[in-house]
């Protein structure tokens, strides 16, 4: 397997017990994973998506992190994902959605 150009982490609020309990999960992070995967395939992006445990930014959930760029996005929605992926295709960020 080749290393993907982008690794996208989506907080799903998993706890050590494996149970999704937190804000990101309750705000629909699971459906964002599916949408994100479909958009990546449709766009032909070289990216891998992973669900994560709690990223400790609950007040900004659902949260998404893109590596190796180090972009942290909060309050992610499908509409924002479209804009974020548009920017990613151009190797840039959507500044107004980045967490400070």
Phi and psi in radians as a Rosetta constraint file:
Dihedral C 1 N 2 CA 2 C 2 CIRCULARHARMONIC -1.476 0.35
Dihedral N 2 CA 2 C 2 N 3 CIRCULARHARMONIC 2.574 0.35
Dihedral C 2 N 3 CA 3 C 3 CIRCULARHARMONIC -1.207 0.35
Dihedral N 3 CA 3 C 3 N 4 CIRCULARHARMONIC 2.243 0.35
Dihedral C 3 N 4 CA 4 C 4 CIRCULARHARMONIC -1.225 0.35
Dihedral N 4 CA 4 C 4 N 5 CIRCULARHARMONIC 2.716 0.35
Dihedral C 4 N 5 CA 5 C 5 CIRCULARHARMONIC -1.156 0.35
Dihedral N 5 CA 5 C 5 N 6 CIRCULARHARMONIC -0.621 0.35
Dihedral C 5 N 6 CA 6 C 6 CIRCULARHARMONIC -2.273 0.35
Dihedral N 6 CA 6 C 6 N 7 CIRCULARHARMONIC 2.461 0.35
Dihedral C 6 N 7 CA 7 C 7 CIRCULARHARMONIC -2.105 0.35
Dihedral N 7 CA 7 C 7 N 8 CIRCULARHARMONIC 2.086 0.35
Dihedral C 7 N 8 CA 8 C 8 CIRCULARHARMONIC -1.896 0.35
Dihedral N 8 CA 8 C 8 N 9 CIRCULARHARMONIC 2.096 0.35
Dihedral C 8 N 9 CA 9 C 9 CIRCULARHARMONIC -1.819 0.35
Dihedral N 9 CA 9 C 9 N 10 CIRCULARHARMONIC 2.273 0.35
Dihedral C 9 N 10 CA 10 C 10 CIRCULARHARMONIC -2.088 0.35
Dihedral N 10 CA 10 C 10 N 11 CIRCULARHARMONIC 2.109 0.35
Dihedral C 10 N 11 CA 11 C 11 CIRCULARHARMONIC -1.146 0.35
Dihedral N 11 CA 11 C 11 N 12 CIRCULARHARMONIC 2.232 0.35
Dihedral C 11 N 12 CA 12 C 12 CIRCULARHARMONIC -2.103 0.35
Dihedral N 12 CA 12 C 12 N 13 CIRCULARHARMONIC 0.201 0.35
Dihedral C 12 N 13 CA 13 C 13 CIRCULARHARMONIC 1.085 0.35
Dihedral N 13 CA 13 C 13 N 14 CIRCULARHARMONIC 0.438 0.35
Dihedral C 13 N 14 CA 14 C 14 CIRCULARHARMONIC -1.141 0.35
Dihedral N 14 CA 14 C 14 N 15 CIRCULARHARMONIC 2.446 0.35
Dihedral C 14 N 15 CA 15 C 15 CIRCULARHARMONIC -1.802 0.35
Dihedral N 15 CA 15 C 15 N 16 CIRCULARHARMONIC 3.016 0.35
Dihedral C 15 N 16 CA 16 C 16 CIRCULARHARMONIC -0.948 0.35
Dihedral N 16 CA 16 C 16 N 17 CIRCULARHARMONIC -0.537 0.35
Dihedral C 16 N 17 CA 17 C 17 CIRCULARHARMONIC -1.321 0.35
Dihedral N 17 CA 17 C 17 N 18 CIRCULARHARMONIC -0.142 0.35
Dihedral C 17 N 18 CA 18 C 18 CIRCULARHARMONIC 1.594 0.35
Dihedral N 18 CA 18 C 18 N 19 CIRCULARHARMONIC -0.089 0.35
Dihedral C 18 N 19 CA 19 C 19 CIRCULARHARMONIC -1.472 0.35
Dihedral N 19 CA 19 C 19 N 20 CIRCULARHARMONIC 2.254 0.35
Dihedral C 19 N 20 CA 20 C 20 CIRCULARHARMONIC -1.360 0.35
Dihedral N 20 CA 20 C 20 N 21 CIRCULARHARMONIC 2.055 0.35
Dihedral C 20 N 21 CA 21 C 21 CIRCULARHARMONIC -2.255 0.35
Dihedral N 21 CA 21 C 21 N 22 CIRCULARHARMONIC -0.374 0.35
Dihedral C 21 N 22 CA 22 C 22 CIRCULARHARMONIC -1.545 0.35
Dihedral N 22 CA 22 C 22 N 23 CIRCULARHARMONIC -2.964 0.35
Dihedral C 22 N 23 CA 23 C 23 CIRCULARHARMONIC -1.038 0.35
Dihedral N 23 CA 23 C 23 N 24 CIRCULARHARMONIC -0.843 0.35
Dihedral C 23 N 24 CA 24 C 24 CIRCULARHARMONIC -1.027 0.35
Dihedral N 24 CA 24 C 24 N 25 CIRCULARHARMONIC -0.768 0.35
Dihedral C 24 N 25 CA 25 C 25 CIRCULARHARMONIC -1.128 0.35
Dihedral N 25 CA 25 C 25 N 26 CIRCULARHARMONIC -0.782 0.35
Dihedral C 25 N 26 CA 26 C 26 CIRCULARHARMONIC -1.152 0.35
Dihedral N 26 CA 26 C 26 N 27 CIRCULARHARMONIC -0.410 0.35
Dihedral C 26 N 27 CA 27 C 27 CIRCULARHARMONIC -1.643 0.35
Dihedral N 27 CA 27 C 27 N 28 CIRCULARHARMONIC 0.249 0.35
Dihedral C 27 N 28 CA 28 C 28 CIRCULARHARMONIC 1.622 0.35
Dihedral N 28 CA 28 C 28 N 29 CIRCULARHARMONIC 0.408 0.35
Dihedral C 28 N 29 CA 29 C 29 CIRCULARHARMONIC -1.035 0.35
Dihedral N 29 CA 29 C 29 N 30 CIRCULARHARMONIC -0.544 0.35
Dihedral C 29 N 30 CA 30 C 30 CIRCULARHARMONIC -1.089 0.35
Dihedral N 30 CA 30 C 30 N 31 CIRCULARHARMONIC -0.764 0.35
Dihedral C 30 N 31 CA 31 C 31 CIRCULARHARMONIC -1.226 0.35
Dihedral N 31 CA 31 C 31 N 32 CIRCULARHARMONIC -0.497 0.35
Dihedral C 31 N 32 CA 32 C 32 CIRCULARHARMONIC -1.141 0.35
Dihedral N 32 CA 32 C 32 N 33 CIRCULARHARMONIC -0.610 0.35
Dihedral C 32 N 33 CA 33 C 33 CIRCULARHARMONIC -1.029 0.35
Dihedral N 33 CA 33 C 33 N 34 CIRCULARHARMONIC -0.847 0.35
Dihedral C 33 N 34 CA 34 C 34 CIRCULARHARMONIC -1.099 0.35
Dihedral N 34 CA 34 C 34 N 35 CIRCULARHARMONIC -0.784 0.35
Dihedral C 34 N 35 CA 35 C 35 CIRCULARHARMONIC -1.074 0.35
Dihedral N 35 CA 35 C 35 N 36 CIRCULARHARMONIC -0.775 0.35
Dihedral C 35 N 36 CA 36 C 36 CIRCULARHARMONIC -1.062 0.35
Dihedral N 36 CA 36 C 36 N 37 CIRCULARHARMONIC -0.805 0.35
Dihedral C 36 N 37 CA 37 C 37 CIRCULARHARMONIC -1.029 0.35
Dihedral N 37 CA 37 C 37 N 38 CIRCULARHARMONIC -0.791 0.35
Dihedral C 37 N 38 CA 38 C 38 CIRCULARHARMONIC -1.102 0.35
Dihedral N 38 CA 38 C 38 N 39 CIRCULARHARMONIC -0.747 0.35
Dihedral C 38 N 39 CA 39 C 39 CIRCULARHARMONIC -1.143 0.35
Dihedral N 39 CA 39 C 39 N 40 CIRCULARHARMONIC -0.676 0.35
Dihedral C 39 N 40 CA 40 C 40 CIRCULARHARMONIC -1.107 0.35
Dihedral N 40 CA 40 C 40 N 41 CIRCULARHARMONIC -0.762 0.35
Dihedral C 40 N 41 CA 41 C 41 CIRCULARHARMONIC -1.135 0.35
Dihedral N 41 CA 41 C 41 N 42 CIRCULARHARMONIC -0.834 0.35
Dihedral C 41 N 42 CA 42 C 42 CIRCULARHARMONIC -1.012 0.35
Dihedral N 42 CA 42 C 42 N 43 CIRCULARHARMONIC -0.629 0.35
Dihedral C 42 N 43 CA 43 C 43 CIRCULARHARMONIC -1.545 0.35
Dihedral N 43 CA 43 C 43 N 44 CIRCULARHARMONIC -0.199 0.35
Dihedral C 43 N 44 CA 44 C 44 CIRCULARHARMONIC 1.225 0.35
Dihedral N 44 CA 44 C 44 N 45 CIRCULARHARMONIC 0.492 0.35
Dihedral C 44 N 45 CA 45 C 45 CIRCULARHARMONIC -1.299 0.35
Dihedral N 45 CA 45 C 45 N 46 CIRCULARHARMONIC 2.547 0.35
Dihedral C 45 N 46 CA 46 C 46 CIRCULARHARMONIC -1.570 0.35
Dihedral N 46 CA 46 C 46 N 47 CIRCULARHARMONIC 1.438 0.35
Dihedral C 46 N 47 CA 47 C 47 CIRCULARHARMONIC -2.514 0.35
Dihedral N 47 CA 47 C 47 N 48 CIRCULARHARMONIC 2.616 0.35
Dihedral C 47 N 48 CA 48 C 48 CIRCULARHARMONIC -2.078 0.35
Dihedral N 48 CA 48 C 48 N 49 CIRCULARHARMONIC 2.437 0.35
Dihedral C 48 N 49 CA 49 C 49 CIRCULARHARMONIC -1.945 0.35
Dihedral N 49 CA 49 C 49 N 50 CIRCULARHARMONIC 2.366 0.35
Dihedral C 49 N 50 CA 50 C 50 CIRCULARHARMONIC -2.315 0.35
Dihedral N 50 CA 50 C 50 N 51 CIRCULARHARMONIC 2.402 0.35
Dihedral C 50 N 51 CA 51 C 51 CIRCULARHARMONIC -1.454 0.35
Dihedral N 51 CA 51 C 51 N 52 CIRCULARHARMONIC 2.488 0.35
Dihedral C 51 N 52 CA 52 C 52 CIRCULARHARMONIC -2.153 0.35
Dihedral N 52 CA 52 C 52 N 53 CIRCULARHARMONIC 2.972 0.35
Dihedral C 52 N 53 CA 53 C 53 CIRCULARHARMONIC -1.280 0.35
Dihedral N 53 CA 53 C 53 N 54 CIRCULARHARMONIC -3.009 0.35
Dihedral C 53 N 54 CA 54 C 54 CIRCULARHARMONIC -1.045 0.35
Dihedral N 54 CA 54 C 54 N 55 CIRCULARHARMONIC 2.266 0.35
Dihedral C 54 N 55 CA 55 C 55 CIRCULARHARMONIC -1.633 0.35
Dihedral N 55 CA 55 C 55 N 56 CIRCULARHARMONIC 0.045 0.35
Dihedral C 55 N 56 CA 56 C 56 CIRCULARHARMONIC 1.163 0.35
Dihedral N 56 CA 56 C 56 N 57 CIRCULARHARMONIC 0.541 0.35
Dihedral C 56 N 57 CA 57 C 57 CIRCULARHARMONIC -2.242 0.35
Dihedral N 57 CA 57 C 57 N 58 CIRCULARHARMONIC 0.833 0.35
Dihedral C 57 N 58 CA 58 C 58 CIRCULARHARMONIC -0.983 0.35
Dihedral N 58 CA 58 C 58 N 59 CIRCULARHARMONIC -0.574 0.35
Dihedral C 58 N 59 CA 59 C 59 CIRCULARHARMONIC -1.223 0.35
Dihedral N 59 CA 59 C 59 N 60 CIRCULARHARMONIC -0.159 0.35
Dihedral C 59 N 60 CA 60 C 60 CIRCULARHARMONIC -2.089 0.35
Dihedral N 60 CA 60 C 60 N 61 CIRCULARHARMONIC 0.241 0.35
Dihedral C 60 N 61 CA 61 C 61 CIRCULARHARMONIC -1.335 0.35
Dihedral N 61 CA 61 C 61 N 62 CIRCULARHARMONIC 2.753 0.35
Dihedral C 61 N 62 CA 62 C 62 CIRCULARHARMONIC -1.178 0.35
Dihedral N 62 CA 62 C 62 N 63 CIRCULARHARMONIC 2.489 0.35
Dihedral C 62 N 63 CA 63 C 63 CIRCULARHARMONIC -1.932 0.35
Dihedral N 63 CA 63 C 63 N 64 CIRCULARHARMONIC 2.612 0.35
Dihedral C 63 N 64 CA 64 C 64 CIRCULARHARMONIC -2.467 0.35
Dihedral N 64 CA 64 C 64 N 65 CIRCULARHARMONIC 2.409 0.35
Dihedral C 64 N 65 CA 65 C 65 CIRCULARHARMONIC -2.183 0.35
Dihedral N 65 CA 65 C 65 N 66 CIRCULARHARMONIC 2.378 0.35
Dihedral C 65 N 66 CA 66 C 66 CIRCULARHARMONIC -2.042 0.35
Dihedral N 66 CA 66 C 66 N 67 CIRCULARHARMONIC 2.161 0.35
Dihedral C 66 N 67 CA 67 C 67 CIRCULARHARMONIC -2.031 0.35
Dihedral N 67 CA 67 C 67 N 68 CIRCULARHARMONIC 2.618 0.35
Dihedral C 67 N 68 CA 68 C 68 CIRCULARHARMONIC -1.508 0.35
Dihedral N 68 CA 68 C 68 N 69 CIRCULARHARMONIC 0.048 0.35
Dihedral C 68 N 69 CA 69 C 69 CIRCULARHARMONIC -1.106 0.35
Dihedral N 69 CA 69 C 69 N 70 CIRCULARHARMONIC -0.551 0.35
Dihedral C 69 N 70 CA 70 C 70 CIRCULARHARMONIC 1.393 0.35
Dihedral N 70 CA 70 C 70 N 71 CIRCULARHARMONIC 0.416 0.35
Dihedral C 70 N 71 CA 71 C 71 CIRCULARHARMONIC -1.410 0.35
Dihedral N 71 CA 71 C 71 N 72 CIRCULARHARMONIC 2.209 0.35
Dihedral C 71 N 72 CA 72 C 72 CIRCULARHARMONIC -1.940 0.35
Dihedral N 72 CA 72 C 72 N 73 CIRCULARHARMONIC 2.089 0.35
Dihedral C 72 N 73 CA 73 C 73 CIRCULARHARMONIC -1.978 0.35
Dihedral N 73 CA 73 C 73 N 74 CIRCULARHARMONIC 2.496 0.35
Dihedral C 73 N 74 CA 74 C 74 CIRCULARHARMONIC -2.120 0.35
Dihedral N 74 CA 74 C 74 N 75 CIRCULARHARMONIC 2.866 0.35
Dihedral C 74 N 75 CA 75 C 75 CIRCULARHARMONIC 0.911 0.35
Dihedral N 75 CA 75 C 75 N 76 CIRCULARHARMONIC 0.777 0.35
Dihedral C 75 N 76 CA 76 C 76 CIRCULARHARMONIC -1.248 0.35
Dihedral N 76 CA 76 C 76 N 77 CIRCULARHARMONIC 2.385 0.35
Dihedral C 76 N 77 CA 77 C 77 CIRCULARHARMONIC -2.284 0.35
Dihedral N 77 CA 77 C 77 N 78 CIRCULARHARMONIC 3.004 0.35
Dihedral C 77 N 78 CA 78 C 78 CIRCULARHARMONIC -1.066 0.35
Dihedral N 78 CA 78 C 78 N 79 CIRCULARHARMONIC -0.708 0.35
Dihedral C 78 N 79 CA 79 C 79 CIRCULARHARMONIC -1.064 0.35
Dihedral N 79 CA 79 C 79 N 80 CIRCULARHARMONIC -0.739 0.35
Dihedral C 79 N 80 CA 80 C 80 CIRCULARHARMONIC -1.181 0.35
Dihedral N 80 CA 80 C 80 N 81 CIRCULARHARMONIC -0.646 0.35
Dihedral C 80 N 81 CA 81 C 81 CIRCULARHARMONIC -1.033 0.35
Dihedral N 81 CA 81 C 81 N 82 CIRCULARHARMONIC -0.736 0.35
Dihedral C 81 N 82 CA 82 C 82 CIRCULARHARMONIC -1.001 0.35
Dihedral N 82 CA 82 C 82 N 83 CIRCULARHARMONIC -0.819 0.35
Dihedral C 82 N 83 CA 83 C 83 CIRCULARHARMONIC -1.185 0.35
Dihedral N 83 CA 83 C 83 N 84 CIRCULARHARMONIC -0.682 0.35
Dihedral C 83 N 84 CA 84 C 84 CIRCULARHARMONIC -1.132 0.35
Dihedral N 84 CA 84 C 84 N 85 CIRCULARHARMONIC -0.741 0.35
Dihedral C 84 N 85 CA 85 C 85 CIRCULARHARMONIC -1.218 0.35
Dihedral N 85 CA 85 C 85 N 86 CIRCULARHARMONIC -0.611 0.35
Dihedral C 85 N 86 CA 86 C 86 CIRCULARHARMONIC -0.995 0.35
Dihedral N 86 CA 86 C 86 N 87 CIRCULARHARMONIC -0.820 0.35
Dihedral C 86 N 87 CA 87 C 87 CIRCULARHARMONIC -1.164 0.35
Dihedral N 87 CA 87 C 87 N 88 CIRCULARHARMONIC -0.706 0.35
Dihedral C 87 N 88 CA 88 C 88 CIRCULARHARMONIC -1.067 0.35
Dihedral N 88 CA 88 C 88 N 89 CIRCULARHARMONIC -0.643 0.35
Dihedral C 88 N 89 CA 89 C 89 CIRCULARHARMONIC -1.071 0.35
Dihedral N 89 CA 89 C 89 N 90 CIRCULARHARMONIC -0.404 0.35
Dihedral C 89 N 90 CA 90 C 90 CIRCULARHARMONIC -1.843 0.35
Dihedral N 90 CA 90 C 90 N 91 CIRCULARHARMONIC 0.263 0.35
Dihedral C 90 N 91 CA 91 C 91 CIRCULARHARMONIC 0.980 0.35
Dihedral N 91 CA 91 C 91 N 92 CIRCULARHARMONIC 0.727 0.35
Dihedral C 91 N 92 CA 92 C 92 CIRCULARHARMONIC -2.400 0.35
Dihedral N 92 CA 92 C 92 N 93 CIRCULARHARMONIC 3.104 0.35
Dihedral C 92 N 93 CA 93 C 93 CIRCULARHARMONIC -2.004 0.35
Dihedral N 93 CA 93 C 93 N 94 CIRCULARHARMONIC 2.835 0.35
Dihedral C 93 N 94 CA 94 C 94 CIRCULARHARMONIC -1.694 0.35
Dihedral N 94 CA 94 C 94 N 95 CIRCULARHARMONIC 1.659 0.35
Dihedral C 94 N 95 CA 95 C 95 CIRCULARHARMONIC -0.929 0.35
Dihedral N 95 CA 95 C 95 N 96 CIRCULARHARMONIC -0.686 0.35
Dihedral C 95 N 96 CA 96 C 96 CIRCULARHARMONIC -1.203 0.35
Dihedral N 96 CA 96 C 96 N 97 CIRCULARHARMONIC -0.284 0.35
Dihedral C 96 N 97 CA 97 C 97 CIRCULARHARMONIC -1.770 0.35
Dihedral N 97 CA 97 C 97 N 98 CIRCULARHARMONIC -0.126 0.35
Dihedral C 97 N 98 CA 98 C 98 CIRCULARHARMONIC -1.207 0.35
Dihedral N 98 CA 98 C 98 N 99 CIRCULARHARMONIC 2.482 0.35
Dihedral C 98 N 99 CA 99 C 99 CIRCULARHARMONIC -1.430 0.35
Dihedral N 99 CA 99 C 99 N 100 CIRCULARHARMONIC 2.429 0.35
